[in-house]
Each structure stands twice: as structure tokens, then as C-alpha cells.
Amino acid sequence: MKKIAVVLSGCGYLDGSEITEAVSLLIALTQAGAEVSCFAPDIEIPAMDHLAGQASGEKRRLLVEAARIARGQVQALDKLQTKDFDAVAFPGGYGAAKNLCNWAEKGAKCDVNPDVKRVITEFHAASKPIGAICIAPVLLARVLGDKKITITIGEDKETAAEIQKTGAIHEDCPVDDYITDREGKIVTTPAYMYDDAKPNEVFKGIFGLAHELVEWA
């Protein structure tokens, strides 16, 4: 059975992992026969008031937030050992661009969480496949851009232009499809980078990504 690590960035579309994407990924990976383990950095983050669409003034622990999605079965990201897994996947949600790095502020010049950077670098060096959903491919662009990897975040021109500044190549892709970089062993899908996407369309793209990831692993 293939072992896949899933790295969560909290829980909630403006301040964590997008729940629909994360759940779709967990379902699709297990449906493809994989054994899934969830991880998240053990850091504090500012929480959002999702009704008001602004910061609530509260701080929340990322690991505790991620445990909502993982039903408590989550470990700190510094415990993730590349040798124990066949592939790794990063669901999107704004948390990927705010909590796992600061792309939301700095774009192509962003800083990536040291453990996230380590995991991406190690999996790529070991030729183990990496999946990223929605905005999460920017993590791969920032860490592996100089390797000329090919990724997608859909067709958002501004984000695509910023991705290309890292050296990575961006390909447009519809919501229900995915892009594979066979040489780099990277698979990405846009999901809610299309704001008006329906959950079933998001699932279709993620389902394709998950099955590709498990097949490669």
C-alpha cells in the first residue's frame, strides 16, 4: 500500500486549508488505495472571521486547526520523514499562501516555512511525487522554480506571472483537470482558484491528481 503524506495549513478557506479541497483529497487518495497521514506546522496563526471576511483578532494553533480536518490524526510537520512516504500532497486554501509561506504578501520573493521547504526539497531530490492544489503550487514554484518545473493555478494571469518570476513554468488548466510534470514528478490542479467552481468540479480535478500521485508513487 502506498503511503502518502498530506500537509495541511490549518482549517478554513481564508486562514487555513480549504476544507472541500482537503476532504476531496483524503477521499480520492484512500479511494486510490493509499494510506494517508496528515501533518501541519506547529505554529500560531491569526484567525479570520469568515462572515465579516476580516481578521478576528484571535490567534489559533495551526496544528489544532488542522486536527479538525484530520479528525485528530495529525502530527507536527517536523516529524515528517521523507523515507517513510511514497509521495506528498498540499491542499490549497489561503492558508497555503499565508501560513506555509508568505506568498500572499511577497509573491515570488516569499519566504517558505523551513519544514515545508525541507519536505518539498527532500521529496523532489528522492524523485518522489508531489501534488499541490489551488494556490499551493506557489510553494513548489518558490522552492523548485530554478528546476523549471511545470505547474498550474488555473488561469489567473497575475498569479501565473508571479509564478514565472520564480523560474517555474505555468500552464493554464480548467478546474476539473490537472497538469502533470512527468520529469519533475509534480501534479497540480486549480480547484478554488476558480472562485465560482462547484464542489463536484473541484473533486474531479483533485480525483485525477490523487490517482496520478498514487500511480507514480
N, C-alpha and C positions, 0 to 999 in steps of 0.2 A: 504493500500500500504506500502510495506517495505521500510524503509529509510536506505540508505547505504552511508557512508562517504568514499570518496576516497582521499587518501593523496598523493599529487604529490611532486616530488623532483626537480622541475624545468622543463626544456623542452629541450631534446636533449640527444642522447644516451651516450655521453662521459661526460656530465656535468649536466644531469637532468633526468627527466622521459623519458623513451623510448617512442616515440610518437606512434608507431604502437601498442605497448602494452597498453598504456593508452587509446587510441581511441577504441581498441578492447574491453577493459574492460567496457568503458562507453556504447558502443553499446550493449554488451552482458547483462549488468545489466539492462538497460532500456528495452531490449527485454524480459527479465525475469519478467518485471513488477515492477521493483524497481524505487524509486525516489532517484536520486543521487545528493549529494552535494560534491563539491571539496574544499580541504584545502591544505595549504602549509605553512611551517615555513616562517616567515618574516625576512629573513637573507640575507646577501650578500655573493655571491659565485664567485670564479674565473671562467671565461668563457673559452670555448675551441674554437679553430679554427678547425672545423671538417674536412676541406680539408687537412690541414697540420698535423692534429692529435696531436696537442700540444696546451698548454695554449696560449691564445691570448694576455694576459696581461690586459684584461678588467675585470672589476667586474660587476656582474649583480645581481639584486634583485630577489631572488628565487620566491617570491610571484608574481612579474610581469611576470617572465618567465612562471610560471605555468598557468597564465591567458591566455597565447596563446592557450593552450590545452583546458582550461575550458571556452573559449570564454568570458572571463571577469568575469564569475560567480565563483569566488574563494574567500575564506576567510582565514585569518591568522589562523594557526593551534591552537594557544592558545584559540581560540573561540570554538573549537570543544568540545561539551559536550556529554559525553557518553550516558546520559539519553535520548538524542534527537534522537539516531540512533539505528538501529537493528543489524548492522554489520559494519565492516570497511575493506577497501582493500588498499593494497600498490602495485602499478605497479612498475616494475623494471626500468632498465636503470642504468648506473653507478652512477647517482645522488643518488640513494638509499644507495650506499656504500660509497659515498663521502660527500653528503650534509645532509643526515638524520643521518649519523653516520660516523665514520672514519675507517670502516672495511677495505677499500682499503689500508690503511696504517698499521693498527694494528691487523687485523684479529679478532680472538676470544677475544682478550683483548680490543676491541674497546670501545669508548665512544659513547653513543647514545644521540641524541638531546633530551633534557629534556621533551619537549612536545610529541615527538614520543614515548618515554619511558612511559610517563604518559598514553597516549592513549592506547598503547598495554596492559599495566598493568590493566587499568580500564576495557577495553572490556573483557579481559580474566577473571578477577575477577567477572564480571557480567554475565559470561557464554554466551557472545555474540560472534558470529563467526568472525574470522579474516581470510582474504585472502591475499596472498603475491605471487608476480610473479617474475620470473627471479632471480636476485640477492637479491631482497627484503626480502626473507625468512631469511637471515642472521640477520635482525633486530629482528625477532621473536626468533631466536636461542640465541642471546645475552641477550635479556630481559627475555625470558621464558625457557631458556635451562635447568635450575635446575628443571623444572616441567616435564622433559623427553618428551617433545613434539616431534612429528614426522613431518619432512618437506622434501622437495626435492628442489634441484637446478639443477636437471638433472643427469649427471654422471661425473661431473668434480671432479676428485679424490682429488686434492689439496684443493679445497673449501670445499668438503664434510668432509675431515679430520679435517679442521679448525672448521667446524660446530660441529663436535663431541666433540671437546675440551670444548665446552660450556655446554655439558651435553645433548644437543638435539640429536635426532636420525635422521640420513639421510637415505632416500630410493631413489635408482635410479629410474628415470622415463623418458619415451620418451617425446619428445617435444609436441606432440598432446594429451597428457594425463595429469592427475593431481593426487595428493596424498591427501587423507583426513585423518586427525587425529580426529576421531569421539569423543574421550574422551576430547581432548583439544579444539574441535570445530575450527580446523585450516585446511585450504585448500591451497595448494601451487602447482604451475605449473612452468616448467623450461623456457618456451619461448626462448628468445635470449641468454640464457646460451649455447644454441646450435647456434654457430655463423653462420652456414650455413642454419639455419631454414628459411623456406618460410613463408611469412605473413599468408597464409591460415592455415598452421600447427600451428603457434603461436596462431591464432584466435581460432582454435579448442580446444586447451588446456585451453585458457582463458574463452571460452564459457562454457566449463564444470565446471570450477572453479566458474564462476559467477552464474550459475544456482544452484550449490550446496550451495553457500553462501546465495542466496535468499531463497532457500528451508529451510535451517537451521534457517534463521532469522525469 
